Amino acid sequence: MITAIVMVSCDVDRIPEVGQGIAELDGVTEVYSVTGDADLIAMVRVRDHEQLADVIADRLNKVDGVARTDTHIAFRTYSKRDTEEAFSIGLGGDD
């Protein structure tokens, strides 16, 4: 599974509509309205790199109101759950 984090700049008065439009795309798992340099952050999860182009370049970028995107591809995922599981099987502690 490939995860991409897409920072989206859009027309400020259309953030809710743009967010909803992006959320409805296949491959998009979540869309967050955020503060900072981006207006929205979309989480895209697909099986292969070719699908990234389909979702981001061919569909997400074309949602009415999207002005610009900045895409970051994740190498590795860290979560509290992953850390707890690693310690529970003895991968991180002093034995």
MODELLER restraints for C-alpha pairs under 7 A, 6 or more apart:
rsr = mdl.restraints
at = mdl.atoms
rsr.add(forms.Gaussian(group=physical.xy_distance, feature=features.Distance(at['CA:1:A'], at['CA:45:A']), mean=6.52, stdev=0.5))
rsr.add(forms.Gaussian(group=physical.xy_distance, feature=features.Distance(at['CA:1:A'], at['CA:46:A']), mean=5.72, stdev=0.5))
rsr.add(forms.Gaussian(group=physical.xy_distance, feature=features.Distance(at['CA:1:A'], at['CA:47:A']), mean=4.75, stdev=0.5))
rsr.add(forms.Gaussian(group=physical.xy_distance, feature=features.Distance(at['CA:2:A'], at['CA:45:A']), mean=5.56, stdev=0.5))
rsr.add(forms.Gaussian(group=physical.xy_distance, feature=features.Distance(at['CA:2:A'], at['CA:46:A']), mean=5.31, stdev=0.5))
rsr.add(forms.Gaussian(group=physical.xy_distance, feature=features.Distance(at['CA:2:A'], at['CA:47:A']), mean=5.87, stdev=0.5))
rsr.add(forms.Gaussian(group=physical.xy_distance, feature=features.Distance(at['CA:2:A'], at['CA:48:A']), mean=6.41, stdev=0.5))
rsr.add(forms.Gaussian(group=physical.xy_distance, feature=features.Distance(at['CA:3:A'], at['CA:44:A']), mean=5.64, stdev=0.5))
rsr.add(forms.Gaussian(group=physical.xy_distance, feature=features.Distance(at['CA:3:A'], at['CA:45:A']), mean=4.55, stdev=0.5))
rsr.add(forms.Gaussian(group=physical.xy_distance, feature=features.Distance(at['CA:3:A'], at['CA:46:A']), mean=6.69, stdev=0.5))
rsr.add(forms.Gaussian(group=physical.xy_distance, feature=features.Distance(at['CA:3:A'], at['CA:73:A']), mean=6.04, stdev=0.5))
rsr.add(forms.Gaussian(group=physical.xy_distance, feature=features.Distance(at['CA:3:A'], at['CA:74:A']), mean=5.50, stdev=0.5))
rsr.add(forms.Gaussian(group=physical.xy_distance, feature=features.Distance(at['CA:4:A'], at['CA:43:A']), mean=6.01, stdev=0.5))
rsr.add(forms.Gaussian(group=physical.xy_distance, feature=features.Distance(at['CA:4:A'], at['CA:44:A']), mean=5.06, stdev=0.5))
rsr.add(forms.Gaussian(group=physical.xy_distance, feature=features.Distance(at['CA:4:A'], at['CA:45:A']), mean=6.45, stdev=0.5))
rsr.add(forms.Gaussian(group=physical.xy_distance, feature=features.Distance(at['CA:4:A'], at['CA:71:A']), mean=6.55, stdev=0.5))
rsr.add(forms.Gaussian(group=physical.xy_distance, feature=features.Distance(at['CA:4:A'], at['CA:72:A']), mean=5.51, stdev=0.5))
rsr.add(forms.Gaussian(group=physical.xy_distance, feature=features.Distance(at['CA:4:A'], at['CA:73:A']), mean=4.32, stdev=0.5))
rsr.add(forms.Gaussian(group=physical.xy_distance, feature=features.Distance(at['CA:4:A'], at['CA:74:A']), mean=5.85, stdev=0.5))
rsr.add(forms.Gaussian(group=physical.xy_distance, feature=features.Distance(at['CA:5:A'], at['CA:41:A']), mean=6.79, stdev=0.5))
rsr.add(forms.Gaussian(group=physical.xy_distance, feature=features.Distance(at['CA:5:A'], at['CA:42:A']), mean=5.93, stdev=0.5))
rsr.add(forms.Gaussian(group=physical.xy_distance, feature=features.Distance(at['CA:5:A'], at['CA:43:A']), mean=4.96, stdev=0.5))
rsr.add(forms.Gaussian(group=physical.xy_distance, feature=features.Distance(at['CA:5:A'], at['CA:44:A']), mean=6.37, stdev=0.5))
rsr.add(forms.Gaussian(group=physical.xy_distance, feature=features.Distance(at['CA:5:A'], at['CA:71:A']), mean=5.78, stdev=0.5))
rsr.add(forms.Gaussian(group=physical.xy_distance, feature=features.Distance(at['CA:5:A'], at['CA:72:A']), mean=5.08, stdev=0.5))
rsr.add(forms.Gaussian(group=physical.xy_distance, feature=features.Distance(at['CA:5:A'], at['CA:73:A']), mean=6.30, stdev=0.5))
rsr.add(forms.Gaussian(group=physical.xy_distance, feature=features.Distance(at['CA:6:A'], at['CA:41:A']), mean=5.53, stdev=0.5))
rsr.add(forms.Gaussian(group=physical.xy_distance, feature=features.Distance(at['CA:6:A'], at['CA:42:A']), mean=5.02, stdev=0.5))
rsr.add(forms.Gaussian(group=physical.xy_distance, feature=features.Distance(at['CA:6:A'], at['CA:43:A']), mean=6.38, stdev=0.5))
rsr.add(forms.Gaussian(group=physical.xy_distance, feature=features.Distance(at['CA:6:A'], at['CA:69:A']), mean=6.41, stdev=0.5))
rsr.add(forms.Gaussian(group=physical.xy_distance, feature=features.Distance(at['CA:6:A'], at['CA:70:A']), mean=5.68, stdev=0.5))
rsr.add(forms.Gaussian(group=physical.xy_distance, feature=features.Distance(at['CA:6:A'], at['CA:71:A']), mean=4.39, stdev=0.5))
rsr.add(forms.Gaussian(group=physical.xy_distance, feature=features.Distance(at['CA:6:A'], at['CA:72:A']), mean=6.26, stdev=0.5))
rsr.add(forms.Gaussian(group=physical.xy_distance, feature=features.Distance(at['CA:7:A'], at['CA:38:A']), mean=5.56, stdev=0.5))
rsr.add(forms.Gaussian(group=physical.xy_distance, feature=features.Distance(at['CA:7:A'], at['CA:40:A']), mean=6.04, stdev=0.5))
rsr.add(forms.Gaussian(group=physical.xy_distance, feature=features.Distance(at['CA:7:A'], at['CA:41:A']), mean=4.65, stdev=0.5))
rsr.add(forms.Gaussian(group=physical.xy_distance, feature=features.Distance(at['CA:7:A'], at['CA:42:A']), mean=6.57, stdev=0.5))
rsr.add(forms.Gaussian(group=physical.xy_distance, feature=features.Distance(at['CA:7:A'], at['CA:69:A']), mean=5.49, stdev=0.5))
rsr.add(forms.Gaussian(group=physical.xy_distance, feature=features.Distance(at['CA:7:A'], at['CA:70:A']), mean=5.03, stdev=0.5))
rsr.add(forms.Gaussian(group=physical.xy_distance, feature=features.Distance(at['CA:7:A'], at['CA:71:A']), mean=6.24, stdev=0.5))
rsr.add(forms.Gaussian(group=physical.xy_distance, feature=features.Distance(at['CA:8:A'], at['CA:38:A']), mean=5.48, stdev=0.5))
rsr.add(forms.Gaussian(group=physical.xy_distance, feature=features.Distance(at['CA:8:A'], at['CA:39:A']), mean=5.89, stdev=0.5))
rsr.add(forms.Gaussian(group=physical.xy_distance, feature=features.Distance(at['CA:8:A'], at['CA:40:A']), mean=5.00, stdev=0.5))
rsr.add(forms.Gaussian(group=physical.xy_distance, feature=features.Distance(at['CA:8:A'], at['CA:41:A']), mean=5.90, stdev=0.5))
rsr.add(forms.Gaussian(group=physical.xy_distance, feature=features.Distance(at['CA:8:A'], at['CA:66:A']), mean=6.90, stdev=0.5))
rsr.add(forms.Gaussian(group=physical.xy_distance, feature=features.Distance(at['CA:8:A'], at['CA:68:A']), mean=5.97, stdev=0.5))
rsr.add(forms.Gaussian(group=physical.xy_distance, feature=features.Distance(at['CA:8:A'], at['CA:69:A']), mean=4.59, stdev=0.5))
rsr.add(forms.Gaussian(group=physical.xy_distance, feature=features.Distance(at['CA:8:A'], at['CA:70:A']), mean=6.65, stdev=0.5))
rsr.add(forms.Gaussian(group=physical.xy_distance, feature=features.Distance(at['CA:9:A'], at['CA:38:A']), mean=5.12, stdev=0.5))
rsr.add(forms.Gaussian(group=physical.xy_distance, feature=features.Distance(at['CA:9:A'], at['CA:39:A']), mean=5.17, stdev=0.5))
rsr.add(forms.Gaussian(group=physical.xy_distance, feature=features.Distance(at['CA:9:A'], at['CA:40:A']), mean=6.68, stdev=0.5))
rsr.add(forms.Gaussian(group=physical.xy_distance, feature=features.Distance(at['CA:9:A'], at['CA:66:A']), mean=6.24, stdev=0.5))
rsr.add(forms.Gaussian(group=physical.xy_distance, feature=features.Distance(at['CA:9:A'], at['CA:67:A']), mean=5.54, stdev=0.5))
rsr.add(forms.Gaussian(group=physical.xy_distance, feature=features.Distance(at['CA:9:A'], at['CA:68:A']), mean=5.12, stdev=0.5))
rsr.add(forms.Gaussian(group=physical.xy_distance, feature=features.Distance(at['CA:9:A'], at['CA:69:A']), mean=6.20, stdev=0.5))
rsr.add(forms.Gaussian(group=physical.xy_distance, feature=features.Distance(at['CA:10:A'], at['CA:39:A']), mean=6.46, stdev=0.5))
rsr.add(forms.Gaussian(group=physical.xy_distance, feature=features.Distance(at['CA:10:A'], at['CA:65:A']), mean=5.48, stdev=0.5))
rsr.add(forms.Gaussian(group=physical.xy_distance, feature=features.Distance(at['CA:10:A'], at['CA:66:A']), mean=4.48, stdev=0.5))
rsr.add(forms.Gaussian(group=physical.xy_distance, feature=features.Distance(at['CA:10:A'], at['CA:67:A']), mean=4.81, stdev=0.5))
rsr.add(forms.Gaussian(group=physical.xy_distance, feature=features.Distance(at['CA:10:A'], at['CA:68:A']), mean=6.82, stdev=0.5))
rsr.add(forms.Gaussian(group=physical.xy_distance, feature=features.Distance(at['CA:11:A'], at['CA:65:A']), mean=5.52, stdev=0.5))
rsr.add(forms.Gaussian(group=physical.xy_distance, feature=features.Distance(at['CA:11:A'], at['CA:66:A']), mean=6.85, stdev=0.5))
rsr.add(forms.Gaussian(group=physical.xy_distance, feature=features.Distance(at['CA:11:A'], at['CA:67:A']), mean=6.91, stdev=0.5))
rsr.add(forms.Gaussian(group=physical.xy_distance, feature=features.Distance(at['CA:14:A'], at['CA:65:A']), mean=6.61, stdev=0.5))
rsr.add(forms.Gaussian(group=physical.xy_distance, feature=features.Distance(at['CA:18:A'], at['CA:63:A']), mean=6.78, stdev=0.5))
rsr.add(forms.Gaussian(group=physical.xy_distance, feature=features.Distance(at['CA:18:A'], at['CA:64:A']), mean=6.84, stdev=0.5))
rsr.add(forms.Gaussian(group=physical.xy_distance, feature=features.Distance(at['CA:18:A'], at['CA:65:A']), mean=6.08, stdev=0.5))
rsr.add(forms.Gaussian(group=physical.xy_distance, feature=features.Distance(at['CA:18:A'], at['CA:66:A']), mean=6.94, stdev=0.5))
rsr.add(forms.Gaussian(group=physical.xy_distance, feature=features.Distance(at['CA:19:A'], at['CA:31:A']), mean=6.28, stdev=0.5))
rsr.add(forms.Gaussian(group=physical.xy_distance, feature=features.Distance(at['CA:19:A'], at['CA:40:A']), mean=6.90, stdev=0.5))
rsr.add(forms.Gaussian(group=physical.xy_distance, feature=features.Distance(at['CA:21:A'], at['CA:63:A']), mean=6.56, stdev=0.5))
rsr.add(forms.Gaussian(group=physical.xy_distance, feature=features.Distance(at['CA:22:A'], at['CA:60:A']), mean=6.04, stdev=0.5))
rsr.add(forms.Gaussian(group=physical.xy_distance, feature=features.Distance(at['CA:22:A'], at['CA:63:A']), mean=6.83, stdev=0.5))
rsr.add(forms.Gaussian(group=physical.xy_distance, feature=features.Distance(at['CA:23:A'], at['CA:30:A']), mean=6.30, stdev=0.5))
rsr.add(forms.Gaussian(group=physical.xy_distance, feature=features.Distance(at['CA:23:A'], at['CA:31:A']), mean=5.88, stdev=0.5))
rsr.add(forms.Gaussian(group=physical.xy_distance, feature=features.Distance(at['CA:27:A'], at['CA:44:A']), mean=5.46, stdev=0.5))
rsr.add(forms.Gaussian(group=physical.xy_distance, feature=features.Distance(at['CA:27:A'], at['CA:45:A']), mean=5.44, stdev=0.5))
rsr.add(forms.Gaussian(group=physical.xy_distance, feature=features.Distance(at['CA:27:A'], at['CA:46:A']), mean=5.80, stdev=0.5))
rsr.add(forms.Gaussian(group=physical.xy_distance, feature=features.Distance(at['CA:27:A'], at['CA:55:A']), mean=6.52, stdev=0.5))
rsr.add(forms.Gaussian(group=physical.xy_distance, feature=features.Distance(at['CA:28:A'], at['CA:42:A']), mean=6.72, stdev=0.5))
rsr.add(forms.Gaussian(group=physical.xy_distance, feature=features.Distance(at['CA:28:A'], at['CA:43:A']), mean=5.75, stdev=0.5))
rsr.add(forms.Gaussian(group=physical.xy_distance, feature=features.Distance(at['CA:28:A'], at['CA:44:A']), mean=4.41, stdev=0.5))
rsr.add(forms.Gaussian(group=physical.xy_distance, feature=features.Distance(at['CA:28:A'], at['CA:45:A']), mean=6.37, stdev=0.5))
rsr.add(forms.Gaussian(group=physical.xy_distance, feature=features.Distance(at['CA:29:A'], at['CA:43:A']), mean=5.63, stdev=0.5))
rsr.add(forms.Gaussian(group=physical.xy_distance, feature=features.Distance(at['CA:29:A'], at['CA:44:A']), mean=5.90, stdev=0.5))
rsr.add(forms.Gaussian(group=physical.xy_distance, feature=features.Distance(at['CA:29:A'], at['CA:45:A']), mean=6.70, stdev=0.5))
rsr.add(forms.Gaussian(group=physical.xy_distance, feature=features.Distance(at['CA:30:A'], at['CA:42:A']), mean=5.77, stdev=0.5))
rsr.add(forms.Gaussian(group=physical.xy_distance, feature=features.Distance(at['CA:30:A'], at['CA:43:A']), mean=5.24, stdev=0.5))
rsr.add(forms.Gaussian(group=physical.xy_distance, feature=features.Distance(at['CA:31:A'], at['CA:40:A']), mean=6.64, stdev=0.5))
rsr.add(forms.Gaussian(group=physical.xy_distance, feature=features.Distance(at['CA:31:A'], at['CA:41:A']), mean=5.58, stdev=0.5))
rsr.add(forms.Gaussian(group=physical.xy_distance, feature=features.Distance(at['CA:31:A'], at['CA:42:A']), mean=4.33, stdev=0.5))
rsr.add(forms.Gaussian(group=physical.xy_distance, feature=features.Distance(at['CA:31:A'], at['CA:43:A']), mean=6.33, stdev=0.5))
rsr.add(forms.Gaussian(group=physical.xy_distance, feature=features.Distance(at['CA:32:A'], at['CA:40:A']), mean=5.41, stdev=0.5))
rsr.add(forms.Gaussian(group=physical.xy_distance, feature=features.Distance(at['CA:32:A'], at['CA:41:A']), mean=5.09, stdev=0.5))
rsr.add(forms.Gaussian(group=physical.xy_distance, feature=features.Distance(at['CA:32:A'], at['CA:42:A']), mean=6.40, stdev=0.5))
rsr.add(forms.Gaussian(group=physical.xy_distance, feature=features.Distance(at['CA:33:A'], at['CA:39:A']), mean=5.98, stdev=0.5))
rsr.add(forms.Gaussian(group=physical.xy_distance, feature=features.Distance(at['CA:33:A'], at['CA:40:A']), mean=4.54, stdev=0.5))
rsr.add(forms.Gaussian(group=physical.xy_distance, feature=features.Distance(at['CA:33:A'], at['CA:41:A']), mean=6.58, stdev=0.5))
rsr.add(forms.Gaussian(group=physical.xy_distance, feature=features.Distance(at['CA:34:A'], at['CA:40:A']), mean=5.60, stdev=0.5))
rsr.add(forms.Gaussian(group=physical.xy_distance, feature=features.Distance(at['CA:34:A'], at['CA:41:A']), mean=6.99, stdev=0.5))
rsr.add(forms.Gaussian(group=physical.xy_distance, feature=features.Distance(at['CA:46:A'], at['CA:52:A']), mean=6.72, stdev=0.5))
rsr.add(forms.Gaussian(group=physical.xy_distance, feature=features.Distance(at['CA:86:A'], at['CA:92:A']), mean=6.40, stdev=0.5))
rsr.add(forms.Gaussian(group=physical.xy_distance, feature=features.Distance(at['CA:87:A'], at['CA:93:A']), mean=6.26, stdev=0.5))
